[in-house]
Amino acid sequence: MEIKWTPALKIGHDVIDSQHIELFSLFDEFVDGCAKGRGKASVLELYQSLKEYIEKHFRDEEALMASSGYPGLEKQKREHKNFQRQVSELGNTISSQGVALIELVQMNKLLVNWLVNHVQDVDQKFGEYLRETASGE
Ligand SMILES: [Fe+2]
């Protein structure tokens, strides 16, 4: 499973788009590490980088939404939190049960699907909002 950001996922804000690109790439490295059966320590390292970047990205994105007065902020916060909880569960599973787990593939798939849908739909709406408010000024 290759996780690739494509221009169709662009929301039109340079910082957010480049963070999404980085996020997809870290996700890809992590999933690839799992798939190639790298050791637990090495997979956990990839997981940690991914997790930290998710936190940073959500923080930045929510700050930008707050400063631009975006009305969809609360919905975004809820979705982000939900996702982060699932990401934490994934980390716990790896720590306690290792990486040679068939469920891991399924968990990764769910998270990747979530991310693609979220960027495509919920973040895209924020991009539209930014364009609308910018043209109104
Ligand atoms: Fe978001």
Boltz pocket constraint, residues with backbone or C-beta under 6 A from the ligand:
constraints:
  - pocket:
      binder: B
      contacts: [[A, 61], [A, 76], [A, 80], [A, 118], [A, 122], [A, 123]]
      max_distance: 6.0
